[in-house]
Each structure stands twice: as structure tokens, then as C-alpha cells.
């Protein structure tokens, strides 16, 4: 199983997916290293249709600044997920989410769950 299977599950409406608002500029930066601005924006528009956006606000930042997360970006992603009341934080970077109070499966692990 691959991450694309997870995207398909979200796209079909079988699961609801969220991306942190912070993810969009990060994805844009990565995409524009290989693609034109226009193509990168089109891809982000498609991603936005499929995923809801969890916000980054003062509370998320304050919690992130005082958290035990080693990586600030991970902390912001995590507290954004918490504020959206998600059931899982799905990542390939599980080792950076050891203090999470939300289950943190990889995409492959999530797809094996009966949710």
C-alpha cells in the first residue's frame, strides 16, 4: 500500500483528510523546484479540493513554542491537528511525534485500520 491509496480514500469521501495551513507553502516550495509556478498552483488547487485545511493561529503557535517537540514545524502541524479535533496524525515521520496524544500511524498503517 502507498500514500496514494490514502489520498484515494480521502478523495472518495471514505475518510476526511486535513492538511495544516502550513503545508501549502511548504508544498509550493517543493513543487516549484521542479515545476512551473502555474503547474504548482494547479496541483495545490486539486489538493485543496480534496483536503480540509486546519488552521494555524495564536494558540497553536503558543503551544508549539512551549511544547516538548524537537522540531518547531512538527509542533505547529500537531497543534493544528489537535485544534481540528482529528482522530489521527498520519506521517512517515513518527519518531518526531512521540509525545502525541493522538495516534500517529504511517499511511500504510492507517490503511490497515478499520476506520
Beta strands, then each sheet from edge to edge (+ up, - down):
strand 1: 18-20
strand 2: 52-54
sheet 1: 1+ 2+
end
